[in-house]
Amino acid sequence: MKNSKKQLEEYIKLYLNDAEDYGDDDEFLIIAENTLTKFNKNLITESEFDLESVLTEAINKAQTKSKTVLQDFRIYIQNI
């Protein structure tokens, strides 16, 4: 799935909005914001990239709480 940096930013915004609206855990929202902001900043600024591959690599390297967020984010964008 080829995506642009702008699309990724939109996915992150939608995910965080939904997490805030439907989630009941403020700690998760804070972790999600930190994780996805860092993920977005660390991403290569190519015009297009394979988001699935980049997410898989990030998930494999992530700590437990960040890994949960990234796995949930991957499921979220697959269902958009």
C-alpha positions as CSV (number, residue, x, y, z in Angstrom):
1,M,0.0,0.0,0.0
2,K,1.8,3.1,-1.2
3,N,1.1,6.2,0.8
4,S,2.4,9.8,1.0
5,K,3.5,11.7,4.1
6,K,0.4,13.8,3.9
7,Q,-1.8,10.7,3.8
8,L,0.0,9.3,6.9
9,E,-0.5,12.6,8.8
10,E,-4.2,12.4,8.0
11,Y,-4.4,8.7,9.1
12,I,-2.7,9.7,12.4
13,K,-5.1,12.6,12.9
14,L,-8.1,10.4,12.3
15,Y,-6.8,7.6,14.6
16,L,-6.0,10.0,17.4
17,N,-9.4,11.7,17.1
18,D,-11.2,8.3,17.3
19,A,-9.0,7.2,20.2
20,E,-9.9,10.4,22.0
21,D,-13.6,10.1,21.2
22,Y,-14.1,6.4,21.8
23,G,-11.3,5.4,24.1
24,D,-11.7,5.3,27.8
25,D,-8.0,5.3,28.7
26,D,-6.2,8.7,28.8
27,E,-2.8,6.9,29.3
28,F,-3.3,5.1,26.0
29,L,-4.1,8.3,24.2
30,I,-0.9,9.9,25.5
31,I,1.2,6.9,24.5
32,A,-0.5,6.9,21.1
33,E,0.2,10.5,20.5
34,N,3.8,10.1,21.5
35,T,4.3,6.9,19.5
36,L,2.7,8.1,16.3
37,T,4.3,11.5,16.4
38,K,7.7,9.9,16.8
39,F,6.9,7.4,14.0
40,N,5.9,10.2,11.7
41,K,9.0,12.2,12.4
42,N,11.3,9.2,11.9
43,L,9.8,8.3,8.6
44,I,11.8,8.9,5.5
45,T,10.4,11.9,3.7
46,E,10.0,10.2,0.4
47,S,7.0,11.2,-1.7
48,E,5.6,7.7,-1.6
49,F,6.4,4.7,0.6
50,D,5.0,1.3,1.5
51,L,3.3,2.1,4.8
52,E,2.7,-1.6,5.6
53,S,6.4,-2.4,5.4
54,V,7.4,0.7,7.4
55,L,4.8,-0.2,10.1
56,T,6.0,-3.8,10.3
57,E,9.6,-2.6,10.8
58,A,8.5,-0.1,13.5
59,I,6.4,-2.7,15.3
60,N,9.3,-5.2,15.3
61,K,11.6,-2.6,16.9
62,A,9.0,-1.0,19.3
63,Q,8.7,-1.4,23.1
64,T,5.5,-3.1,24.4
65,K,3.2,-0.1,24.8
66,S,4.3,1.5,21.5
67,K,4.0,-1.9,19.8
68,T,0.4,-2.1,20.9
69,V,-0.3,1.3,19.5
70,L,1.4,0.6,16.2
71,Q,-0.4,-2.7,15.8
72,D,-3.8,-1.0,16.5
73,F,-2.9,1.8,14.1
74,R,-2.1,-0.7,11.4
75,I,-5.5,-2.4,11.8
76,Y,-7.2,1.0,11.9
77,I,-5.7,2.1,8.5
78,Q,-6.4,-1.2,6.9
79,N,-10.1,-0.7,7.7
80,I,-10.4,2.9,6.4
